[in-house]
Amino acid sequence: MPIEYRIDHERRVIIAKGKGTFTSEDMFRYQQEAWSQPGVAGYNELVDMTEVTEIVDPSVENVRRLVQLSASMDPPDSHARFAIASPNKLMFGLGRLYETYRELDPKSTKAVRVFKTVREAMEFLGLEED
């Protein structure tokens, strides 16, 4: 899978890293697989897109669908944070679109921000780099 993730229960965060060619289906699969794990509700999240070289099917509709799925998985009383690291202009723009749609979705409880670097994203989440 072009996206690998690990769950850090100690720091209550899921850290995902995209690599190579990336599709919306990869993100949907990651969302469903990672966030259906027991005990992760309310965790923070980091998605590192710095090693993604191409997005095959970028579209506003796919971003909107992903927001609907991910917001529906948010616990209603959570105040988790979600950081996206993406230096590429297209991916950064798609991340900002995701951020905007998340803010507009009434089911969304995560604070979403997009950054150019992993360091900035980690700071937003209150994490030190590994």
Steps between C-alpha positions, in 0.01 A plus 500: 500500500642845411413617850652342808396587851579422858298552813687652792276424798739665744477839323140438380575564134476323166792586272451423131749543216410504133755386241523502121184503292190563705129463429189608686423131553826471694381772736152349538655159577737654754217695666283193538780268609684725744200664662308177551775371732390462862599776737601771250188717519603850601866457403690771313612430145793588277494426127843557344472550122861613449595182307191486278611561140163495325129508579311308233143618549492837676148640506283717717241220512754251640608750767137561595432123523809448715390779734156340536657164586761632741266744676249219551771309690576787741381447857253779582683614813852494356737794462764317299731664249584391148813630326583449133859560384523569128764714326358438150269782380225269368497281810518804728200648317304176530588490869369854545180402320467204738561735795227737381245224441581356844431836662163515324391146587279500812618147598867598495665538839868506392701817453666454160802695376730463199872572517791502257727305735473205735667707771219760491238224502664331799510831688127550437439156651729569795739222398876484475650347187612138528 
